[in-house]
Each structure stands twice: as structure tokens, then as C-alpha cells.
Amino acid sequence: MQNQNKVEQIIGKRIQKIRRAKGYTQQQFAEMIGLSTNYLSDIERGKSSARMDKLVLIINALDCTANDIFCDTLNNGHIIVSSQLNERIEKLKPKDRETAFAILEAFISKVE
């Protein structure tokens, strides 16, 4: 598994990405969950680890799952990513779904 600093950076970037997708500025989100902007910034940059209670607070406030935050750091995280991609593919129009499958099939055939 990755070294601790790398894991913290990955988790921090994932938190930042989800926060931005939800439309929160760092300051807004920090105020919303009762953290200092500096502490949130340190978490997002991987400079500090969030305590477990703060991490749960962040995940709940972002209305996401722990899988959304940790999928890039878990040994079996590809299962989560695969499941998320599958859900997205299922929502596509039939023609777009066929295209997505064709692209994946071509890629997998090439690397096998």
C-alpha cells in the first residue's frame, strides 16, 4: 500500500474534488462543519490527517460515502470504481452505452 503521506494526499484531493463539485468554497465548507479554513486546507493538501470524528463529519456534510473518499487508497478500491462506472454506464442512452462497451472491449482486448 502507499506510504502515509501519499494516502493523505489522495484522500485530501478526493475531499477537495467532491467539495468543489458540491459548489462549496473552502471557507464556506469549513464554516459549515466547524473547522478552521487552515485545518481544512491542510487536510485537502495532505499536510494533515483528519481525525476520525472530523472525517466522518466531512463525509456526512459532503453527502457522500466513505467509498467515495477512500476508493483510490484501498487495495480493492478498483471494485468500488468499477461499480460506480457501471452505475454511470447504466444511466446512458442505449447507443451511448453500446459505444462505452465497445471502447472498453477494444481497450481490454489490446492489453490482454
Secondary structure, DSSP 4 states (H G I P E B T S, - for coil): ---HHHHHHHHHHHHHHHHHHTT--HHHHHHHHT--HHHHHHHHTTSSPPPHHHHHHHHHHTT--HHHHHTTTSTTHHHHHHHHHHHHHHTS-HHHHHHHHHHHHHHHHHH-
